[in-house]
């Protein structure tokens, strides 16, 4: 299930089974910078932090509208239309909030 968060400035991602998206327990409710890459052949978006302490994959079926908004933002504002950096927050309930309205500059990683 995916849905809007913070008045549409972020997209919130969680798995249908309610489990959390990533493994970085220490960043719960803390902001982090994530690289978001659109898959060239499949239906998935790879999301990870520097050093890959946080890593997850998002899928269209989890929430088609939010997924498409993220893809559109990356295609329009991202590097070569394939990747972009965003601020994100891992929420206490395991959902990932990505601030799609704020594309960050290219990072050195």
N, C-alpha and C positions, 0 to 999 in steps of 0.2 A: 504494500500500500504506500502511495506517495501522496503528499499534500502540501499545500502552501503553509508557510510559516513566516512570521513577522511581516505581515501585510504584503505578501507577494515578493519580497526582496530575497527570499531564500526558498529552496525546495527541500522538503524533508523526506528522506528515504528510509524505509524499513522493510524487512522481509515479510512476506505474507504469513509465515509461521510465527512471527513475533520475535524471532531471534535477532540479535544485533548484527550489524553490517560488518564490523571490523573487530580487530583484536587489541586495539590500543586502549585499555581500560583506564590508564592514567590521565587521559585527555577528556574525560567525561565533563561536559559543561565548560570546556575551555576551548578557545579559538585555536585553530591551526590552519596552516596553509596547505592546500592539497592540489596536486596536479590531476586534472581530469582529461582522459584520453578517450576519444571515440574510436571504437573498433573499426578497422577497415573492411572486414568481411562479415562479421557477425552482428548479433543484436546485443551488444553489451557496451558498457562504459566502465573503464578502469579508473578507480579513484585511489590515490595513495599520497601519503605524506613523505617528507624528506626522510631518507633512510628506511622507508617503507615500514615504519613502526605501525602505521595504520594502513590497511589495504583492504579494498572490497571491490566488487563488481556490481553494477546496477543494470537492470534489465527493463526493457520497454513494458513488459506485462505487469511489472510492479506498480506502474502508474503512467499510462501513456502520455497524458498531458504534461506532467512535470518532466518526464524523460525528454519529450520533444522540445520543451522550452530550454533545457540544458543543452541539447544537441544544437539547436538553432543559435544559441548564444556562442557556443564554441565555433560553429561554422562562420559566424559573422565577425566575431571579435578575437577569436583564438589564433594561435600561431599556425599558419598554413591551413586553418580551418579544421585542425585535427586535435589540438590540445589547448588547454587554458588552465590558468591558476586561479584559485578562488580561496576565500576564507570560508572555513567550515567549522562546525561545532558538533561534537558527538554528545548527544543528549543523554540524560540519565536513563531513559527507557530504551536506549540502544539505537535510536533513530539518528540519522546523519542529516544535519541541516547545512545545505550548501547555499551560500549567498550569491546567486546567479546574477544579480544586478551589479556586482562589483568585480569585474575581471581585473586581476592583478597583472603587473608587469611580468615579463619572463623572469624566471628564477634561475640561478646558476646550477640547478640540479635537474 
